[in-house]
Amino acid sequence: MEYSNRNITVSVILPVYNEEKYIEACIVSLLKQDFPQDSMEWIFVDGCSKDNTKQIIGSYKQKYPNLIEVLDNPNKTVPYAMNIGIKAALGKYIIRLDAHAEYANDYILKCVHYLDTTDAENVGGVAETKSRGYVGKSIALMLSSKFGVGNSQFRTKGKSGYVDTVPFGAFRKEVFEKYGLYDERLTRNQDNEMNFRIRKNGGKIYMADDINLAYYCRDSIKGIVEMAVKNGKWNVITSKLCPGAMGIRHFIPFVFLMSLIIMSILTFLMPILGWLFVAELGLYLLFDLMFSIKSASKVKYIPFLLILFPIFHLSYGFGSLVGLIRGNMIR
């Protein structure tokens, strides 16, 4: 990329793949940023999209030729995309964004502010999970609940402070010279692994609750089940490839699923233990009811949340079981 008379401060990198439903809203939110456009570059790294993603980005590139660049990622996955973007980036700061999201007008400005005013090597914000339709909105409510996703602070409106991980992330470019690029073996969890590597080597991760974005989650049962299974599977694979990168909370659904399987077998062999099995199910269903009521923004979402929590938890646990059985598989 060549620029004349420009001082690029921020390089925004967006890995994209088949994002035609979301990419335009994402770009529009970037065009509203308070940060000066002539001090930015937006690098879209496309993983061989089969829809109109590149055409949509291309239409904006025609309007903003000095701002937008489109690079190809033949390997398709996010860590390859990020590494391609980082190597091409000219900015002092690298801000990794996602096309499934829209960003507050001061998002980039505040990322840079906190990188300059804290001792953190990665800065991120709080994600408001959104979706479309009754099913999608129910899924968004579930993914914003501590019962749904545990102590994931950026999903559950945590307060500003040092954390284990943040969504996407903003870095000084030298961070990647210091700690290395993204691990290209990881189809998922590459952000967790990068943040773990930073913390392991003495760096800090900071989440600011006034850095805000809206993230669009899956809007169907099939979509959320597929996501849960893949996430559960990759938690195990990531832990095998990069020990310590994943926290305990990532494996609670697996423990829950295994407890149900083991207690079912023990109850069959020793019926006297059946009360333990019933107690476990009863306690889970009680929490399910409590958090369904607490999480629902309207009464109409409660019945669906009652079945959505267990579907998500069991699918996630099943994915981890698959990952354990097929742990030698990378994709």
C-alpha positions in Angstrom: 0.0 0.0 0.0 1.3 3.4 -0.9 0.2 6.7 0.6 1.4 10.2 -0.3 1.7 12.8 2.5 -0.1 10.6 5.0 0.9 9.7 8.5 -0.8 6.4 9.3 -1.4 6.1 13.1 -4.0 3.3 13.2 -4.2 0.1 11.1 -7.6 -1.5 11.4 -7.6 -5.2 10.4 -10.8 -7.1 9.6 -10.7 -10.7 8.7 -13.8 -11.4 6.6 -15.5 -14.4 5.0 -19.0 -14.5 3.6 -20.1 -11.4 5.5 -22.5 -9.9 3.0 -25.3 -9.7 5.7 -23.2 -7.6 8.1 -20.3 -6.0 6.3 -22.0 -2.8 5.1 -23.3 -1.9 8.6 -19.8 -2.5 10.0 -18.2 -0.2 7.4 -20.9 2.5 8.0 -20.1 2.4 11.7 -16.4 2.8 10.9 -17.1 5.8 8.7 -18.7 7.5 11.7 -15.6 7.1 13.8 -14.3 10.2 15.6 -10.7 9.3 14.8 -9.3 11.2 11.7 -9.7 9.1 8.5 -6.4 10.4 7.1 -4.6 8.9 10.0 -6.1 5.4 9.5 -6.0 2.5 7.1 -8.6 -0.3 7.0 -7.3 -3.6 5.8 -9.9 -6.2 4.9 -8.4 -9.7 4.6 -10.8 -11.9 2.7 -10.8 -15.7 3.2 -12.1 -16.5 -0.3 -15.7 -15.4 0.3 -18.3 -17.0 -2.0 -20.9 -14.3 -1.5 -20.9 -10.6 -2.3 -18.6 -9.6 0.6 -15.7 -8.5 -1.6 -18.0 -6.6 -4.0 -19.5 -4.7 -1.2 -16.1 -3.8 0.2 -14.9 -2.9 -3.3 -17.7 -0.4 -3.7 -16.6 1.4 -0.6 -12.9 1.1 -1.7 -13.8 3.1 -4.9 -15.2 5.9 -2.7 -12.3 5.8 -0.2 -9.3 4.4 -2.2 -6.7 5.8 0.2 -8.5 4.4 3.3 -9.5 0.9 2.3 -7.3 -2.0 1.2 -8.5 -5.6 0.4 -6.1 -8.5 0.7 -6.6 -12.2 0.0 -6.3 -15.0 2.6 -6.1 -18.3 0.7 -5.9 -20.2 4.0 -9.3 -18.7 5.1 -8.9 -18.8 8.9 -8.6 -15.7 11.2 -5.0 -16.1 12.4 -3.7 -16.3 8.8 -5.8 -13.2 8.1 -4.5 -11.3 11.1 -0.9 -12.1 10.2 -1.3 -11.0 6.6 -2.8 -7.8 7.8 -0.2 -7.1 10.5 2.6 -7.6 8.0 1.0 -5.1 5.6 0.1 -2.6 8.3 1.7 0.8 8.4 0.2 2.1 11.7 1.6 2.5 15.1 -1.5 0.8 16.5 -3.1 -2.4 15.3 -6.9 -2.7 16.0 -8.4 -6.0 15.2 -12.2 -5.8 14.4 -14.9 -8.2 13.4 -17.3 -7.8 10.5 -20.2 -9.2 12.6 -20.1 -6.0 14.7 -20.9 -2.3 14.7 -18.7 0.1 16.7 -19.5 3.2 18.8 -18.3 6.4 17.2 -15.5 6.8 19.7 -14.4 3.1 19.6 -11.1 3.6 17.8 -10.4 6.9 19.6 -10.8 5.3 23.0 -8.8 2.2 22.1 -5.9 4.5 21.3 -6.5 6.5 24.5 -6.3 3.5 26.8 -3.2 2.2 25.0 -1.6 5.5 25.7 -2.8 6.0 29.3 -2.5 2.4 30.7 0.3 -0.1 30.9 -1.7 -2.6 29.0 -0.4 -4.3 25.8 -3.9 -5.2 24.6 -7.0 -3.1 25.1 -10.7 -4.0 24.4 -14.2 -3.1 25.4 -17.6 -4.4 26.2 -19.8 -6.2 23.7 -23.5 -5.9 23.6 -24.8 -9.1 21.9 -27.5 -8.5 19.4 -29.4 -10.5 16.8 -32.6 -10.5 14.7 -35.9 -12.2 15.2 -37.4 -13.9 18.2 -34.9 -16.8 18.1 -31.9 -14.6 17.5 -32.9 -12.2 20.3 -33.3 -15.1 22.7 -29.9 -16.4 21.8 -28.4 -12.9 22.4 -30.0 -12.8 25.8 -28.6 -16.2 26.6 -25.1 -15.2 25.5 -25.3 -12.1 27.7 -26.0 -14.2 30.8 -23.5 -15.4 33.3 -25.4 -18.7 33.4 -25.0 -18.9 29.7 -21.3 -18.0 29.3 -19.8 -17.9 32.8 -17.6 -15.0 33.9 -16.9 -13.7 30.4 -16.7 -10.1 31.5 -16.9 -8.5 28.1 -20.1 -10.3 27.3 -21.8 -9.7 30.7 -21.1 -6.0 31.1 -18.1 -6.2 33.4 -16.4 -3.1 34.8 -13.2 -1.6 33.7 -10.0 -3.3 34.8 -7.4 -5.9 34.0 -8.8 -9.1 32.6 -7.7 -12.4 31.0 -9.1 -11.6 27.5 -11.0 -9.0 25.5 -13.0 -9.1 22.3 -10.8 -8.6 19.2 -8.2 -6.3 20.8 -6.1 -3.1 20.1 -2.3 -3.3 20.3 0.8 -1.3 19.7 2.4 -2.9 16.6 5.6 -3.7 18.5 3.6 -6.2 20.7 3.7 -8.6 17.8 7.4 -8.1 17.4 7.8 -8.8 21.1 5.4 -11.8 21.5 5.1 -13.1 18.0 2.2 -13.2 15.6 -1.1 -15.2 15.9 -0.9 -18.9 16.1 -1.9 -20.2 12.7 -2.7 -23.7 14.0 -5.9 -22.3 15.7 -9.0 -22.1 13.7 -10.7 -20.7 16.9 -9.4 -19.3 20.2 -6.6 -17.4 18.6 -7.5 -14.3 20.6 -7.4 -16.3 23.9 -4.0 -17.8 23.0 -2.6 -14.4 22.0 -3.8 -12.9 25.3 -2.5 -15.8 27.3 0.9 -15.4 25.6 1.0 -11.7 26.5 0.0 -12.4 30.2 2.5 -15.3 30.4 5.3 -13.0 29.5 4.3 -10.3 32.0 2.0 -8.2 29.8 -1.4 -7.0 30.8 -4.9 -7.0 29.1 -7.2 -4.1 29.9 -11.0 -3.9 29.4 -12.6 -0.5 29.4 -16.3 -0.4 29.9 -16.7 2.8 27.9 -15.3 1.1 24.8 -18.5 -0.2 23.2 -19.5 -2.4 20.3 -22.6 -4.3 19.2 -21.9 -7.9 18.2 -24.4 -9.9 16.1 -24.7 -13.5 17.2 -26.3 -16.5 15.4 -30.0 -16.2 14.8 -31.0 -19.9 14.6 -30.9 -23.0 16.8 -28.8 -24.7 14.1 -26.4 -21.8 14.1 -25.9 -21.6 17.8 -25.6 -25.4 18.2 -22.9 -25.5 15.4 -21.1 -22.6 17.1 -21.2 -24.3 20.5 -20.0 -27.7 19.2 -17.1 -26.0 17.3 -16.1 -23.9 20.3 -16.2 -26.8 22.7 -14.1 -28.9 20.3 -11.6 -26.2 19.8 -11.3 -25.5 23.5 -9.8 -29.0 23.9 -7.6 -28.8 20.8 -6.3 -25.3 21.9 -5.5 -26.6 25.4 -3.6 -29.5 23.8 -1.6 -27.3 21.4 -1.2 -24.3 23.8 -1.5 -25.5 27.5 -2.9 -22.8 29.8 -4.5 -20.7 27.0 -8.0 -21.7 28.0 -9.6 -21.1 31.4 -11.6 -23.4 33.7 -14.9 -21.9 32.7 -14.5 -23.1 29.1 -14.8 -26.7 30.3 -17.7 -26.5 32.7 -20.2 -27.6 30.0 -18.0 -30.7 29.4 -17.9 -31.5 33.1 -21.7 -31.1 33.3 -22.3 -33.4 30.3 -19.9 -36.0 31.6 -21.6 -35.9 35.0 -25.0 -36.6 33.4 -23.5 -39.5 31.5 -21.7 -41.0 34.5 -24.6 -40.5 36.8 -27.0 -42.1 34.4 -24.7 -45.2 34.2 -24.2 -45.3 38.0 -28.0 -45.0 38.6 -28.6 -47.9 36.2 -26.0 -50.0 38.0 -26.9 -48.8 41.5 -30.4 -47.4 41.7 -29.9 -46.2 45.2 -27.7 -43.4 43.7 -30.7 -42.2 41.7 -31.4 -39.4 44.1 -28.0 -37.8 43.4 -28.9 -37.8 39.7 -32.3 -36.3 40.4 -30.7 -33.7 42.7 -28.2 -32.6 40.0 -30.9 -32.3 37.4 -33.2 -30.5 39.8 -30.5 -28.0 40.7 -29.7 -27.3 37.1 -33.4 -26.9 36.2 -33.8 -24.5 39.1 -30.9 -22.3 37.8 -32.3 -22.6 34.3 -35.6 -21.2 35.5 -34.0 -18.5 37.6 -31.7 -17.2 34.9 -34.3 -17.5 32.2 -36.5 -15.2 34.1 -33.6 -12.9 35.0 -32.2 -12.8 31.5 -35.5 -12.2 29.6 -36.1 -8.6 28.6 -39.7 -9.6 28.0 -41.9 -12.4 29.3 -42.2 -13.9 25.8 -38.5 -14.9 25.8 -38.7 -17.0 29.0 -40.1 -20.2 27.5 -37.5 -20.3 24.8 -34.6 -19.5 27.2 -35.7 -22.4 29.3 -34.8 -24.8 26.5 -32.0 -22.7 25.0 -29.7 -22.8 28.0 -29.5 -26.6 28.2 -29.3 -26.9 24.4 -26.3 -24.5 24.4 -24.6 -26.1 27.4 -25.0 -29.7 26.2 -23.9 -28.8 22.7 -20.8 -27.1 24.0 -20.0 -30.1 26.3 -20.5 -32.5 23.4 -18.1 -30.4 21.3 -15.4 -30.8 24.0 -16.1 -34.5 24.1 -15.6 -34.7 20.3 -12.4 -32.6 20.7 -11.1 -35.1 23.3 -11.8 -38.1 21.2 -10.5 -36.5 18.0 -7.9 -34.3 19.6 -5.3 -35.1 16.9 -7.4 -33.2 14.3 -6.4 -29.6 13.7 -9.5 -28.7 11.6 
